[in-house]
Amino acid sequence: MKYRSVGKSGLKISEIALGSWVTDLKGTAAEDVAKQTVKLAYDNGVNFFDCADAYSGGAAECFLGEVLKEYPRKELVISSKVFFPTGEGVNDRGLSHKHIFESIDQTLKNMQLDYLDMYFCHRFDETTDLTETLRAMSDLVTQGKVLYYGVSEEWGSARLEEAQRIIDRYNLYPITVVQPQYNLNDRYIEHEIMGTCRKLGIGITTFSPLAQGLLTGKYRKGQPLPAGSRATWQSDHQINDLLTDENLDKVEQLRTVADELGTNLPVLSMAWILQHPEISCVIAGASKPSQLENNLKASGFVIPADAMAEIDKITGFHRFERHVG
């Protein structure tokens, strides 16, 4: 396993991280499989484990904390997130000072920890002044409950720039990391966010590297949905919306590139993300050890320049630049 710095910080994390979104598995056969997956990750050098209080109403935090307490704390980098509702109260959501402070205490209790290595604003809160949010996150660092903080989705380049101005004005602890969605099918961060992070020294820990399963290659044009696959049960139909003929044609072309490089599509997809120096890691989910074993192969896998160019051609991506005159 290879490791990278998180932006300009001194924190080092594994190129492949394990995300935990599990429901309450206590007492089920799936609990043992999930524990085996976490153990396999640790045994293979994965040191970054990501979670959020919104995942399964806190059950994911409880599960991950229970499993990780078996390993030396100093060897682990553990993160969680705050924003989504944690109760029925009017203040049980968002990024107010109150909700952030109450949420971190519950998260630490759930995960049986004294501190988090990284804590993310899960979304942007339009109802709370940005200065209040940044002060609250900075205060958590001062108190030692959080070592580094960052943001996730809905924090575009303009918001990151505004946040930096506030941080400079009030001498707050800076944003260290962002966690956006990024994959071969969704390259929006290349338009502006990636450049802003490079300028500000912010690390990028990406999620959804396989685009809800589109880039696993299991979905084929003109063929039935695989039994038990996400597309057969996902309530919000995110993956189903991606299964267009155009996308599936691209997947077939990408599969050919992977075959030519002697690998498979999931490894190619994650290794492609890691070819970008701004990226600190890829957060991948794995419901069983065999999936994780394959994901781990992406660390250190080098894609030749001609193959990178072919991938750009297949995806048809063009960075947006506004020209006048």
MIKOLKE-29448 format. One line per field, with one value per residue (C-alpha): residue in three letters; z, y, x; residue number from 1; chain. Coordinates in nm, 4 decimals, padded with zeros to 6 digits. Layout:
MIKOLKE-29448
rest: c(ALA_...)
w: c(Z_...)
v: c(Y_...)
u: c(X_...)
nr: c(NUM_...)
kette: c(A_...)
This chain:
MIKOLKE-29448
rest: c(MET_LYS_TYR_ARG_SER_VAL_GLY_LYS_SER_GLY_LEU_LYS_ILE_SER_GLU_ILE_ALA_LEU_GLY_SER_TRP_VAL_THR_ASP_LEU_LYS_GLY_THR_ALA_ALA_GLU_ASP_VAL_ALA_LYS_GLN_THR_VAL_LYS_LEU_ALA_TYR_ASP_ASN_GLY_VAL_ASN_PHE_PHE_ASP_CYS_ALA_ASP_ALA_TYR_SER_GLY_GLY_ALA_ALA_GLU_CYS_PHE_LEU_GLY_GLU_VAL_LEU_LYS_GLU_TYR_PRO_ARG_LYS_GLU_LEU_VAL_ILE_SER_SER_LYS_VAL_PHE_PHE_PRO_THR_GLY_GLU_GLY_VAL_ASN_ASP_ARG_GLY_LEU_SER_HIS_LYS_HIS_ILE_PHE_GLU_SER_ILE_ASP_GLN_THR_LEU_LYS_ASN_MET_GLN_LEU_ASP_TYR_LEU_ASP_MET_TYR_PHE_CYS_HIS_ARG_PHE_ASP_GLU_THR_THR_ASP_LEU_THR_GLU_THR_LEU_ARG_ALA_MET_SER_ASP_LEU_VAL_THR_GLN_GLY_LYS_VAL_LEU_TYR_TYR_GLY_VAL_SER_GLU_GLU_TRP_GLY_SER_ALA_ARG_LEU_GLU_GLU_ALA_GLN_ARG_ILE_ILE_ASP_ARG_TYR_ASN_LEU_TYR_PRO_ILE_THR_VAL_VAL_GLN_PRO_GLN_TYR_ASN_LEU_ASN_ASP_ARG_TYR_ILE_GLU_HIS_GLU_ILE_MET_GLY_THR_CYS_ARG_LYS_LEU_GLY_ILE_GLY_ILE_THR_THR_PHE_SER_PRO_LEU_ALA_GLN_GLY_LEU_LEU_THR_GLY_LYS_TYR_ARG_LYS_GLY_GLN_PRO_LEU_PRO_ALA_GLY_SER_ARG_ALA_THR_TRP_GLN_SER_ASP_HIS_GLN_ILE_ASN_ASP_LEU_LEU_THR_ASP_GLU_ASN_LEU_ASP_LYS_VAL_GLU_GLN_LEU_ARG_THR_VAL_ALA_ASP_GLU_LEU_GLY_THR_ASN_LEU_PRO_VAL_LEU_SER_MET_ALA_TRP_ILE_LEU_GLN_HIS_PRO_GLU_ILE_SER_CYS_VAL_ILE_ALA_GLY_ALA_SER_LYS_PRO_SER_GLN_LEU_GLU_ASN_ASN_LEU_LYS_ALA_SER_GLY_PHE_VAL_ILE_PRO_ALA_ASP_ALA_MET_ALA_GLU_ILE_ASP_LYS_ILE_THR_GLY_PHE_HIS_ARG_PHE_GLU_ARG_HIS_VAL_GLY)
w: c(00.0000_-00.0897_00.1180_00.0380_00.2312_00.2820_00.1025_00.2614_00.6037_00.7554_00.7756_00.5651_00.4510_00.2405_-00.1288_-00.0848_00.2107_00.3374_00.3696_00.6145_00.5336_00.6957_00.8578_01.1973_01.1377_01.4981_01.5296_01.1549_00.9196_00.7366_01.0530_01.0355_00.6670_00.7394_01.0225_00.7957_00.5389_00.7903_00.9135_00.5580_00.4982_00.8101_00.7396_00.3915_00.5042_00.4812_00.7599_00.6655_00.7607_00.6733_00.8179_00.8956_01.1652_00.8965_00.7852_00.9270_01.2041_01.3761_01.3466_01.0983_01.3434_01.6231_01.4087_01.2827_01.6273_01.7783_01.5127_01.5026_01.8793_01.8306_01.6525_01.7778_01.7660_01.6546_01.3356_01.2316_01.0585_01.1331_01.0021_01.0277_00.9089_01.0362_00.8760_00.8265_01.0886_01.3969_01.5671_01.5416_01.7068_01.5103_01.5960_01.5256_01.1795_00.9808_01.0608_01.3520_01.6393_01.8555_01.6200_01.5423_01.9107_02.0046_01.7031_01.7634_02.1198_02.0016_01.7228_01.9624_02.1928_01.9049_01.7839_02.1315_02.0553_02.2296_01.9016_01.5258_01.2816_01.0278_01.0573_00.7507_00.6894_00.4980_00.2960_00.2817_00.5202_00.3561_00.6868_00.8943_00.8542_00.7167_00.9821_01.2568_01.0970_01.0469_01.4030_01.5369_01.3342_01.4290_01.7958_01.7768_01.6660_01.9533_02.1975_02.0582_01.9611_01.5932_01.4418_01.0918_00.9415_00.5924_00.3750_00.1344_-00.1342_-00.2266_-00.1362_-00.4739_-00.5575_-00.4706_-00.1254_-00.0587_-00.1551_00.0687_00.3547_00.3146_00.3379_00.6637_00.7992_00.7210_00.8692_01.2041_01.2171_01.2312_01.1720_00.7953_00.5904_00.5307_00.3071_00.0790_00.0030_-00.3298_-00.5593_-00.8416_-01.1015_-01.4747_-01.5233_-01.3038_-01.3408_-01.2282_-00.9761_-01.2622_-01.3744_-01.0707_-00.7377_-00.8140_-00.9069_-00.5978_-00.3737_-00.5409_-00.4782_-00.1154_-00.0290_00.0418_00.0049_-00.1835_-00.0553_-00.3233_-00.2897_-00.5304_-00.7537_-00.9347_-00.9957_-00.7947_-00.9624_-01.3246_-01.3492_-01.2063_-01.5538_-01.4195_-01.6078_-01.9826_-02.2541_-02.3619_-02.0694_-01.7579_-01.4356_-01.2308_-00.9507_-00.6174_-00.7721_-00.6479_-00.9481_-00.8297_-00.4835_-00.4511_-00.3407_-00.5009_-00.8308_-00.8630_-01.0414_-01.2629_-01.3867_-01.4935_-01.6980_-02.0286_-02.3595_-02.3930_-02.0549_-02.1096_-02.4457_-02.2700_-02.0089_-02.2819_-02.4311_-02.0903_-02.0303_-02.3448_-02.2118_-01.8832_-02.0677_-02.2697_-01.9483_-01.7913_-01.5246_-01.4692_-01.4910_-01.1164_-01.0732_-01.3831_-01.2576_-00.9165_-01.0474_-01.2946_-01.0042_-00.8315_-01.1412_-01.0443_-00.7966_-00.6218_-00.5007_-00.1515_-00.1642_-00.3057_-00.0569_-00.1727_-00.0218_-00.0074_00.1075_00.1199_00.1346_-00.2298_-00.3445_-00.1207_-00.2418_-00.5936_-00.4901_-00.3216_-00.6555_-00.7663_-00.5265_-00.7207_-01.0523_-01.3202_-01.6312_-01.9319_-02.0878_-02.4107_-02.2139_-02.0124_-02.3410_-02.4695_-02.1507_-02.1965_-02.5516_-02.4401_-02.1601_-02.3823_-02.0969_-02.1635_-01.8813_-01.8862_-01.9551_-02.0356_-02.3115_-02.4017_-02.7380)
v: c(00.0000_00.3465_00.6577_01.0245_01.3499_01.5194_01.8464_02.0463_01.8895_01.6335_01.3701_01.0575_00.8316_00.5171_00.5648_00.3323_00.4040_00.2048_00.3752_00.2350_00.2851_-00.0347_-00.0661_-00.2282_-00.5705_-00.6863_-01.0577_-01.1237_-01.3215_-00.9968_-00.8582_-01.1197_-01.0446_-00.6726_-00.7331_-00.9540_-00.6746_-00.4180_-00.6629_-00.7304_-00.3567_-00.3052_-00.6087_-00.4721_-00.1280_00.0678_00.3255_00.5608_00.4620_00.7001_00.7240_00.9738_01.0181_01.0120_00.6597_00.4284_00.6723_00.6315_00.2519_00.2719_00.4778_00.2310_-00.0671_00.0886_00.2075_-00.1356_-00.3075_-00.0537_-00.0516_-00.3813_-00.1969_00.0579_00.4030_00.5753_00.3658_00.4719_00.7761_00.7900_01.0410_01.1202_01.3932_01.6354_01.8078_01.5768_01.5415_01.3392_01.3908_01.5612_01.8886_02.2106_02.2328_01.8667_01.9408_02.1752_02.3395_02.5675_02.5903_02.4069_02.1146_02.0706_02.0615_01.8211_01.5997_01.5579_01.4441_01.1825_01.0681_01.0225_00.8252_00.6101_00.5361_00.4974_00.7583_01.0523_01.2389_01.2188_01.2573_01.4298_01.5784_01.6852_01.9252_01.6758_01.9429_02.3242_02.4903_02.7844_02.8727_02.9260_03.2025_03.0564_03.2300_03.0528_02.7141_02.7751_02.9040_02.5916_02.3571_02.5511_02.5386_02.1588_02.1525_02.3840_02.1536_01.8438_01.6692_01.6932_01.7066_01.8274_01.9384_01.9584_01.9734_01.7428_01.7993_02.1381_02.3228_02.4620_02.6673_03.0011_02.8747_02.7389_03.0748_03.2595_03.0223_03.0880_03.4641_03.4175_03.1826_03.4361_03.7254_03.5556_03.3415_03.0152_02.6667_02.6076_02.3618_02.0703_01.8421_01.8172_01.4993_01.5260_01.2627_01.1941_00.9210_00.8612_00.9396_01.2526_01.4730_01.8024_01.8809_01.9203_02.2382_02.4499_02.2654_02.0713_02.3896_02.5733_02.2878_02.2893_02.6634_02.6470_02.3275_02.1330_01.7557_01.5669_01.2372_01.1234_00.8955_00.6947_00.5886_00.3334_00.5689_00.3780_00.0554_00.1743_00.1326_-00.2189_-00.3404_-00.5658_-00.3731_-00.4496_-00.2959_-00.5180_-00.7555_-00.7977_-00.6291_-00.8649_-01.0306_-00.8585_-00.5646_-00.2098_-00.1294_-00.3867_-00.2367_00.1185_00.3354_00.6610_00.4916_00.6770_00.3872_00.3267_00.6856_00.6238_00.3126_00.4943_00.3456_00.6197_00.5436_00.1685_00.2126_00.4096_00.1364_-00.1219_00.0934_00.1457_-00.2285_-00.2758_-00.0345_-00.2270_-00.5576_-00.4186_-00.3131_-00.6554_-00.5421_-00.5017_-00.2018_-00.1276_-00.1225_00.0940_00.3351_00.3825_00.3905_00.6609_00.8806_00.8286_00.9425_01.2979_01.4407_01.6535_01.3384_01.2150_00.8913_00.7005_00.6018_00.2741_00.0725_-00.3051_-00.5362_-00.8372_-00.9122_-01.0173_-00.6723_-00.5054_-00.7365_-00.6157_-00.2488_-00.2656_-00.3469_00.0131_00.1478_00.1903_00.0830_00.3140_00.3924_00.4827_00.8263_00.6880_00.4984_00.8124_00.9968_00.7196_00.7371_01.1124_01.0463_00.7833_00.9935_01.3015_01.5313_01.8929_02.1290_02.4343_02.7583_03.0840_03.2848_03.6430_03.7975)
u: c(00.0000_00.1243_00.0540_00.0030_-00.0088_-00.3439_-00.2789_00.0014_-00.0590_00.1748_-00.1001_-00.0348_-00.3178_-00.3405_-00.4186_-00.7146_-00.9422_-01.2381_-01.5741_-01.8278_-02.1967_-02.3269_-02.6663_-02.7093_-02.5526_-02.5336_-02.5943_-02.6154_-02.3915_-02.3201_-02.1583_-01.8821_-01.8235_-01.8002_-01.5539_-01.3428_-01.3374_-01.2132_-00.9473_-00.8336_-00.8036_-00.5924_-00.3738_-00.3007_-00.1931_-00.5179_-00.5017_-00.7883_-01.1431_-01.4267_-01.7781_-02.0589_-02.3210_-02.5915_-02.5059_-02.7711_-02.8586_-02.5236_-02.5109_-02.2230_-02.0177_-02.0908_-01.9931_-01.6699_-01.5685_-01.6264_-01.4144_-01.1315_-01.0778_-00.8920_-00.6105_-00.3519_-00.5156_-00.1951_-00.1918_-00.5423_-00.6843_-01.0571_-01.3088_-01.6773_-01.9120_-02.1750_-02.4767_-02.7724_-03.0508_-02.9668_-03.3038_-03.6409_-03.5401_-03.5119_-03.1393_-03.0632_-02.9251_-02.7046_-02.3729_-02.4571_-02.2111_-02.4659_-02.5243_-02.1558_-02.0597_-02.3376_-02.2730_-01.9001_-01.9649_-02.2160_-01.9851_-01.6931_-01.9222_-02.0478_-01.6957_-01.5434_-01.2786_-01.1174_-01.0685_-01.1244_-00.8392_-01.0637_-01.4137_-01.6120_-01.8995_-02.1135_-02.2952_-02.3089_-02.5544_-02.7334_-02.9030_-02.5881_-02.3344_-02.0116_-01.8040_-02.0007_-01.9383_-01.5670_-01.5258_-01.6966_-01.4755_-01.1639_-01.2664_-01.2858_-00.9229_-00.8283_-01.0061_-00.8330_-01.1551_-01.0585_-00.7094_-00.8044_-01.1331_-01.2721_-01.5816_-01.7610_-02.0243_-02.1784_-01.8579_-01.7543_-01.4479_-01.6133_-01.7153_-01.3677_-01.2176_-01.4649_-01.3881_-01.0170_-01.0715_-01.2653_-00.9983_-00.7264_-00.9264_-00.9898_-00.6745_-00.8722_-00.7409_-00.7594_-00.9600_-00.7244_-00.9290_-01.2327_-01.4290_-01.6129_-01.7537_-01.5091_-01.4938_-01.4607_-01.8278_-01.8353_-01.5267_-01.6792_-01.4048_-01.1583_-01.3342_-01.2411_-01.2274_-00.9097_-00.7231_-00.8461_-00.7352_-00.3949_-00.3604_-00.4752_-00.2895_-00.6082_-00.6093_-00.8817_-01.0232_-01.2682_-01.5689_-01.7888_-01.4957_-01.7128_-02.0073_-02.2675_-02.1528_-02.1620_-01.7838_-01.7791_-01.8698_-02.1459_-02.4148_-02.4190_-02.6288_-02.9150_-02.8713_-03.0891_-02.9861_-02.7650_-02.9628_-02.9067_-02.7215_-02.7755_-02.9933_-03.2501_-03.3044_-03.1671_-03.4582_-03.3422_-03.2474_-02.9165_-02.7498_-03.0522_-03.0349_-02.6745_-02.7524_-02.7997_-02.6921_-02.4302_-02.2766_-02.2843_-02.1102_-01.8341_-01.8030_-01.7420_-01.4672_-01.3090_-01.3253_-01.1167_-00.8529_-00.8438_-00.8045_-00.5150_-00.3415_-00.3944_-00.6355_-01.0096_-01.2408_-01.2725_-00.8941_-00.8526_-01.1201_-00.9588_-00.6023_-00.7094_-00.8219_-00.4880_-00.2964_-00.3933_-00.1396_-00.4039_-00.5790_-00.4916_-00.6889_-00.9833_-01.2541_-01.4008_-01.6809_-01.6600_-01.9371_-01.7056_-01.3319_-01.3033_-01.4169_-01.1618_-00.8854_-00.9500_-00.9727_-00.6329_-00.4695_-00.5302_-00.2670_00.0542_-00.1001_00.0435_-00.1601_00.0601_00.0194_-00.1286_-00.3932_-00.4740_-00.5232_-00.7486_-00.9556_-00.9999_-01.1165_-01.3659_-01.5132_-01.5266_-01.4337_-01.3413_-01.2495_-01.4723_-01.2907_-01.4690_-01.3077_-01.4011_-01.3254)
nr: c(1_2_3_4_5_6_7_8_9_10_11_12_13_14_15_16_17_18_19_20_21_22_23_24_25_26_27_28_29_30_31_32_33_34_35_36_37_38_39_40_41_42_43_44_45_46_47_48_49_50_51_52_53_54_55_56_57_58_59_60_61_62_63_64_65_66_67_68_69_70_71_72_73_74_75_76_77_78_79_80_81_82_83_84_85_86_87_88_89_90_91_92_93_94_95_96_97_98_99_100_101_102_103_104_105_106_107_108_109_110_111_112_113_114_115_116_117_118_119_120_121_122_123_124_125_126_127_128_129_130_131_132_133_134_135_136_137_138_139_140_141_142_143_144_145_146_147_148_149_150_151_152_153_154_155_156_157_158_159_160_161_162_163_164_165_166_167_168_169_170_171_172_173_174_175_176_177_178_179_180_181_182_183_184_185_186_187_188_189_190_191_192_193_194_195_196_197_198_199_200_201_202_203_204_205_206_207_208_209_210_211_212_213_214_215_216_217_218_219_220_221_222_223_224_225_226_227_228_229_230_231_232_233_234_235_236_237_238_239_240_241_242_243_244_245_246_247_248_249_250_251_252_253_254_255_256_257_258_259_260_261_262_263_264_265_266_267_268_269_270_271_272_273_274_275_276_277_278_279_280_281_282_283_284_285_286_287_288_289_290_291_292_293_294_295_296_297_298_299_300_301_302_303_304_305_306_307_308_309_310_311_312_313_314_315_316_317_318_319_320_321_322_323_324_325)
kette: c(A_A_A_A_A_A_A_A_A_A_A_A_A_A_A_A_A_A_A_A_A_A_A_A_A_A_A_A_A_A_A_A_A_A_A_A_A_A_A_A_A_A_A_A_A_A_A_A_A_A_A_A_A_A_A_A_A_A_A_A_A_A_A_A_A_A_A_A_A_A_A_A_A_A_A_A_A_A_A_A_A_A_A_A_A_A_A_A_A_A_A_A_A_A_A_A_A_A_A_A_A_A_A_A_A_A_A_A_A_A_A_A_A_A_A_A_A_A_A_A_A_A_A_A_A_A_A_A_A_A_A_A_A_A_A_A_A_A_A_A_A_A_A_A_A_A_A_A_A_A_A_A_A_A_A_A_A_A_A_A_A_A_A_A_A_A_A_A_A_A_A_A_A_A_A_A_A_A_A_A_A_A_A_A_A_A_A_A_A_A_A_A_A_A_A_A_A_A_A_A_A_A_A_A_A_A_A_A_A_A_A_A_A_A_A_A_A_A_A_A_A_A_A_A_A_A_A_A_A_A_A_A_A_A_A_A_A_A_A_A_A_A_A_A_A_A_A_A_A_A_A_A_A_A_A_A_A_A_A_A_A_A_A_A_A_A_A_A_A_A_A_A_A_A_A_A_A_A_A_A_A_A_A_A_A_A_A_A_A_A_A_A_A_A_A_A_A_A_A_A_A_A_A_A_A_A_A_A_A_A_A_A_A_A_A_A_A_A_A_A_A_A_A_A_A)
